[in-house]
Amino acid sequence: MSIITLTTDYGLKDHFVGALKGKIISEYSEVQIIDISHEIDPFNIAEASYIISAAYSSFPKGTVHIIGVDMESNKENQHIVMQWNDHYFIAADNGILSMLSQKILPQKIVVITIHDRLLTGSADLDVFVKVACHLARGGLMNIIGREINTLKQVTSFQAIAAEDGNSLKGNVIYIDHFGNLVTNITKEYFIQIAKGRPYEIELKTKNIKTILPNYSAIATSEKYPIKSYEGEKLAIFNEAGFLEIAVFRSNPSTVGSASSLLGLNHKSIITILFR
């Protein structure tokens, strides 16, 4: 069965998500629709890119992913489809897809050119639905667009190493349900810059000197139960391969989280020092 996933900043209060699904089913009743997230912060392309990059590989190859964040077509943002790692991504060319595909070249990119084939008054969403259903049926990309070779690049949220190689700076790009802070520093880039050297992650409180393999690795002593480590800060590379700063077993609604306890928010700078 063909699959179309949805990642948007629509939220769940309004009718938008339901209407989107209704349009897809009306166009292609046999397709399976999967929600990835509808709680992206409004117009937050860095967060949207992280969420889709963390989720897409869990789906079968050939899956079509609609990304409805900052999707309005205008003089700066064209509608595009990218075939990448044998998946299809439909989005505005606002930087989301360039952030997703930083290390792997797309197989194909087309600018969507079917807008004039739709009924007068059709919305941007109708374009995405028509294209997604076409691809989900096995249709060719060339039929719905003109091939291009480049994507709009966004550099403001890319981790950058200092010229001397002794530090690495990134940003918090996502805060999850537990208040954990996901940065744009990838494990691959960290290893490349670190070259096996000791390091410290700078924080307003005590620095973190070890990136753990998982959350429970914070329990370093056999003398104390795991519960005694609750509330301690830690760093890991999460399943998506990004550096994450967390508070062990945090609860944002009761005892606080990495975001609230460490005073870090979206876009906060994270610096790693090497010795």
C-alpha positions as CSV (number, residue, x, y, z in Angstrom):
1,M,0.0,0.0,0.0
2,S,1.2,3.5,-0.8
3,I,2.0,5.8,2.1
4,I,1.8,9.6,2.4
5,T,3.1,11.2,5.6
6,L,2.2,14.6,7.0
7,T,4.4,17.0,8.9
8,T,2.8,20.5,9.5
9,D,2.6,23.4,11.8
10,Y,-1.2,23.3,11.7
11,G,-1.8,22.1,15.3
12,L,-4.9,20.0,16.1
13,K,-7.4,22.6,17.3
14,D,-8.4,23.8,13.8
15,H,-9.9,21.9,10.8
16,F,-6.7,22.0,8.7
17,V,-5.4,18.5,9.4
18,G,-8.8,16.9,8.9
19,A,-9.3,18.8,5.7
20,L,-5.9,17.8,4.4
21,K,-6.6,14.2,5.0
22,G,-10.0,14.5,3.4
23,K,-8.5,16.0,0.2
24,I,-6.0,13.2,0.0
25,I,-8.6,10.5,0.4
26,S,-10.8,12.2,-2.1
27,E,-8.0,12.1,-4.6
28,Y,-6.6,8.6,-3.8
29,S,-8.8,6.5,-1.5
30,E,-6.5,3.5,-1.3
31,V,-3.5,5.5,0.2
32,Q,-2.4,5.1,3.8
33,I,-2.0,8.5,5.6
34,I,0.5,8.7,8.5
35,D,0.9,11.7,10.8
36,I,4.4,12.5,11.8
37,S,3.7,15.7,13.6
38,H,1.3,18.7,13.4
39,E,2.9,20.5,16.4
40,I,5.9,22.1,14.6
41,D,6.3,25.7,15.9
42,P,4.7,28.0,13.3
43,F,7.0,28.6,10.3
44,N,10.0,26.9,12.1
45,I,11.8,25.3,9.2
46,A,14.7,24.1,11.3
47,E,12.4,22.2,13.6
48,A,10.4,20.8,10.7
49,S,13.6,19.6,9.0
50,Y,14.8,17.9,12.1
51,I,11.5,16.1,12.7
52,I,11.2,14.8,9.2
53,S,14.9,13.8,9.1
54,A,14.4,11.8,12.4
55,A,11.3,10.1,11.1
56,Y,11.4,9.4,7.4
57,S,13.8,6.4,7.4
58,S,11.3,4.5,9.5
59,F,9.0,4.3,6.5
60,P,9.4,2.1,3.4
61,K,11.3,3.4,0.4
62,G,8.9,5.2,-2.0
63,T,7.0,6.9,0.8
64,V,5.8,10.4,-0.1
65,H,6.3,13.1,2.6
66,I,4.2,16.3,2.6
67,I,5.9,19.1,4.6
68,G,3.3,21.8,5.3
69,V,5.5,24.4,7.0
70,D,5.9,27.9,5.5
71,M,4.5,26.4,2.4
72,E,2.9,29.4,0.7
73,S,4.2,29.9,-2.9
74,N,5.6,33.3,-3.5
75,K,8.5,35.1,-5.3
76,E,11.0,33.6,-2.8
77,N,9.6,30.1,-2.2
78,Q,8.8,27.8,-5.1
79,H,7.0,24.5,-4.6
80,I,9.3,21.6,-5.1
81,V,9.6,17.8,-4.9
82,M,12.9,16.1,-4.0
83,Q,13.6,12.5,-4.4
84,W,16.2,11.6,-1.8
85,N,17.3,8.3,-0.4
86,D,14.4,6.7,-2.4
87,H,11.8,8.8,-0.6
88,Y,9.8,11.8,-2.0
89,F,9.6,15.1,-0.1
90,I,7.1,17.8,-1.1
91,A,7.7,21.2,0.4
92,A,8.3,24.9,-0.4
93,D,11.9,25.7,-1.3
94,N,12.4,27.6,1.9
95,G,15.5,25.8,3.2
96,I,13.8,22.8,4.8
97,L,15.0,20.3,2.2
98,S,18.5,21.7,2.0
99,M,18.9,21.2,5.7
100,L,17.6,17.7,5.4
101,S,19.9,16.7,2.6
102,Q,23.2,18.3,3.7
103,K,25.3,15.2,3.3
104,I,23.5,13.2,0.7
105,L,22.9,14.5,-2.8
106,P,19.3,14.4,-4.0
107,Q,18.5,11.9,-6.7
108,K,16.2,14.4,-8.4
109,I,14.6,17.8,-7.7
110,V,11.7,19.3,-9.7
111,V,9.9,22.7,-9.4
112,I,6.2,21.9,-9.4
113,T,4.5,23.5,-12.4
114,I,1.0,22.2,-12.3
115,H,-0.6,25.1,-10.5
116,D,-2.4,26.3,-13.7
117,R,-3.9,22.8,-14.2
118,L,-5.9,23.0,-11.0
119,L,-9.3,24.7,-10.6
120,T,-9.4,28.4,-10.1
121,G,-9.1,29.2,-6.4
122,S,-7.1,26.1,-5.5
123,A,-4.9,26.5,-2.5
124,D,-1.2,25.6,-2.1
125,L,-2.4,22.6,-0.1
126,D,-4.4,21.4,-3.2
127,V,-1.1,21.4,-5.2
128,F,0.7,19.4,-2.6
129,V,-2.2,16.9,-2.4
130,K,-2.3,16.4,-6.2
131,V,1.4,15.9,-6.4
132,A,1.6,13.6,-3.4
133,C,-1.2,11.3,-4.8
134,H,0.4,11.3,-8.3
135,L,3.7,10.1,-6.8
136,A,2.1,7.7,-4.4
137,R,0.5,6.0,-7.4
138,G,3.9,5.6,-9.0
139,G,3.7,8.6,-11.3
140,L,6.9,10.3,-12.7
141,M,8.3,13.5,-11.3
142,N,8.8,15.0,-14.8
143,I,5.1,15.1,-15.3
144,I,4.5,17.5,-12.4
145,G,7.5,19.7,-12.6
146,R,10.7,21.0,-14.3
147,E,14.0,19.6,-13.1
148,I,16.4,21.8,-11.2
149,N,19.8,21.1,-9.7
150,T,20.0,23.2,-6.5
151,L,18.0,24.0,-3.4
152,K,17.7,27.2,-1.4
153,Q,20.5,27.0,1.2
154,V,20.1,27.9,4.9
155,T,23.3,28.4,6.7
156,S,22.2,30.1,9.9
157,F,21.4,26.8,11.6
158,Q,24.4,24.8,10.6
159,A,27.0,23.9,13.2
160,I,30.3,25.6,12.6
161,A,33.8,24.8,13.8
162,A,36.3,27.6,14.7
163,E,39.1,28.2,12.3
164,D,41.6,26.8,14.7
165,G,39.5,23.7,15.2
166,N,39.4,24.1,19.0
167,S,35.7,24.7,19.3
168,L,32.4,23.8,17.7
169,K,29.3,26.0,17.9
170,G,25.7,24.9,17.1
171,N,22.2,25.9,18.0
172,V,19.2,24.3,19.8
173,I,16.9,23.5,16.9
174,Y,14.2,21.5,18.7
175,I,12.8,21.0,22.3
176,D,11.0,17.7,22.6
177,H,8.1,16.6,24.8
178,F,10.4,16.0,27.8
179,G,12.1,19.3,27.5
180,N,15.3,17.8,26.1
181,L,17.3,20.1,23.8
182,V,18.2,18.8,20.3
183,T,21.0,20.7,18.6
184,N,22.2,20.8,15.0
185,I,25.6,19.2,15.9
186,T,25.7,15.8,14.4
187,K,27.7,12.9,15.7
188,E,29.5,12.7,12.3
189,Y,30.6,16.3,12.4
190,F,31.6,16.1,16.1
191,I,33.9,13.2,15.5
192,Q,35.4,14.9,12.5
193,I,36.3,18.0,14.5
194,A,37.1,16.3,17.8
195,K,39.7,14.0,16.4
196,G,39.7,12.0,19.6
197,R,40.5,15.0,21.9
198,P,39.0,15.7,25.3
199,Y,36.1,18.1,25.2
200,E,33.6,20.1,27.3
201,I,30.1,21.2,26.4
202,E,29.8,24.7,27.8
203,L,26.7,25.4,30.0
204,K,25.7,28.2,32.3
205,T,26.0,25.7,35.1
206,K,28.7,23.0,35.3
207,N,30.0,21.8,31.9
208,I,29.4,18.4,30.5
209,K,32.6,16.5,29.8
210,T,31.2,13.2,28.5
211,I,28.7,12.4,25.9
212,L,26.9,9.2,27.0
213,P,25.8,6.3,24.8
214,N,22.3,6.4,26.3
215,Y,20.3,8.1,29.1
216,S,20.7,5.3,31.6
217,A,24.5,5.4,31.3
218,I,24.3,8.4,33.7
219,A,24.1,5.8,36.5
220,T,27.9,5.2,36.8
221,S,27.9,3.6,40.3
222,E,26.6,0.3,41.3
223,K,26.1,1.6,44.9
224,Y,23.2,3.8,44.1
225,P,19.9,3.0,42.3
226,I,19.1,4.7,39.0
227,K,16.4,6.8,40.7
228,S,19.1,8.7,42.6
229,Y,20.4,10.1,39.3
230,E,17.1,11.8,38.4
231,G,17.5,15.5,37.7
232,E,21.2,15.2,36.6
233,K,22.1,16.8,33.2
234,L,23.6,14.7,30.5
235,A,24.4,14.7,26.8
236,I,23.9,11.9,24.2
237,F,23.7,11.6,20.4
238,N,20.1,10.7,19.8
239,E,18.7,8.1,17.4
240,A,18.7,10.6,14.6
241,G,22.4,11.3,15.2
242,F,22.1,14.8,16.7
243,L,23.6,16.0,20.0
244,E,21.0,16.2,22.7
245,I,21.3,17.8,26.1
246,A,18.8,16.4,28.6
247,V,18.0,16.1,32.3
248,F,17.6,12.5,33.3
249,R,14.0,11.5,33.8
250,S,12.8,15.1,33.6
251,N,9.2,16.1,33.7
252,P,8.6,19.7,32.4
253,S,5.3,20.0,34.2
254,T,6.6,19.0,37.7
255,V,10.4,19.1,38.4
256,G,11.5,20.9,35.2
257,S,13.5,20.0,32.2
258,A,16.8,20.7,30.4
259,S,15.2,23.7,28.8
260,S,13.8,25.3,32.0
261,L,16.6,24.2,34.4
262,L,19.5,25.1,32.1
263,G,18.0,28.3,30.8
264,L,18.3,27.2,27.1
265,N,15.7,27.7,24.4
266,H,15.2,27.4,20.7
267,K,18.2,29.0,18.9
268,S,20.3,29.0,22.0
269,I,24.0,28.6,21.2
270,I,25.8,25.4,22.3
271,T,29.6,25.5,22.3
272,I,31.9,22.5,22.6
273,L,35.5,23.2,23.5
274,F,38.3,20.8,22.6
275,R,41.7,20.5,24.4
